[in-house]
């Protein structure tokens, strides 16, 4: 039996390694993503250029809407590796790796080493999390620090002799989270821990959490920057962040579409795939068989085995595994409910729940793979495994259909391989699940997703660069004198300032662009071809299209209707030495 467990564990370690590898592959093969990444790549570059590490700026204008920790982290990577997309993304990838390790730690605490490995595999294999970890700096770092705080809190209860050490580290993680994105990094963990202690009638143990020491640690981490900003700018800059970027965004819709209270159900289903399919079975099993609130056999891990512990929420050495499993559920519920009540909702807001959710699923799958499949207990798990295979088949067939040769105005390298892998993996996984080959069903499904990720990172994502026009157009502008006006019109392209290494204009009205074109200076402006077609007859000066590039828009209707890709043009008020397409 031990050799079987060891063999299974070795297989899981290999799979986890393969799942984590794409996070570090070809990090510089694609240009910056304008929706978010540009701000966290350019602001650190401007810090280095100016030598000012207290006052963040973007496009050479003050940027106090976020604390500076993420900028400082990227500064370190720029100084070590040079200013590049790869250096900035390496910082994010390492944070993602810590999150994967945290998922392992939570799964290990929740049940066993196998549960931890399955938790790490599920998080690492998630395609959406892989993409977030290549472009979303601030939310990945916030999620990392919050997840670390959760793990350290559990470890402080599991290992009383090291309680002080773990609690000090926990407060340091919370402080770094606050310096990453603000008070939410302290508020949500505090709320989850408070509900957990109240549920188990342990509120008196709050005094054992070293709160004065914790406040001091958080203050030592957070306050120096705020005091430096206050000394230079007064309360105004801090008020802009605390009140406008935090409270107002929570209390009122900032931008984007209005999203209902059930918005995050769909987010979890997509962003946490493939383990999202097992979340409901995991919650059902935990609710059905109890968290150790009042009764039910608890399990406490000892070495490589699992032994029955005291059937209450507390054992002789502290809270039971079931109590900490309940804490994982409370953690997820607190974060999801908190942001569901927010007027502004973004999918990345709930990123901190995924290591905890991965641990719950890891525990469920570890039990399913090692225990005898009883008549009813694991029926939902088997059903989820069948659905997993079916989803892979649908995705694979859909990719093959949408990107079949000659069917679109564009193609994407690796699309055929991705579709074939998903389709074949889904078929094999469904067959294994139907035959009750539990280990085979899980391994085949996950490996199919991992291979999908490898192909996407190595071939599809670099080829996608053909449909990201900003870097290529900036290379053309860079051949012009440094005193020209450059920027964009109604096509948010903040990465232009990173590639041009100069301030850019950001125009959204006809009057602004018309005034610039008639100013007597040479102007180079990026906009969509459709905007240019409607704008050109209204301009007061002659203009010229110097270059045109396609832009990818992921809309299913457009894919099905084979709509031609929209074009992005570089226009100017001069045609001298016209830049070749």
Secondary structure, 3 states (H helix, E strand, C coil): CHHHHHHHHHHHHHHHHHHHHHHHCCCCCCCCCCCCHHHHHHHHHHHHHHCCCCCCEECCEECCCCCCHHHHHHHHHHHHHCCCHHHHHHHHHHHHHHHHHHHHHHHHHHCCHHHHHHHHHHHHHCHHHHHHCCCCHHHHHHHHHHHHHHHHHHHHHHCHHHHHHHHHHHHHHHHHHHHHHCCHHHHHHHHHHHHHHHHCCCHHHHHHHCHHHHHHHHHHHHHHHHHHHHHHHCHHHHHHHHHHHHHHHHHCCCCCCCCCCCHHHHHHHHHCCCHHHHHHHHHHHHHHHCCCCCCCCEEEEECCEEEEECCCCEECCEECHHHHHHHHHHHHHHHHHHHHCCCCCCHHHHHHHHHHHHHHHHHHHHHHHHCCCCCCCCHHHHHHHHHHHHHHHHHHHHHHHHCCCCCCCCCCCCHHHHHHHHHHHHHHHHHHHHCCCHHHHHHHHHHHHHHHHHHHHHHHHHHHHHHCCHHHHHHHHCCCCCCCEEEEECCCCCCHHHHHCCCCEEECCHHHHHHHHCCCCCEEEEEEHHHHHHHHCCCCCCCEEEEEEEECCCCHHHHHCCCCCEEEEEEECCCCCCCCC
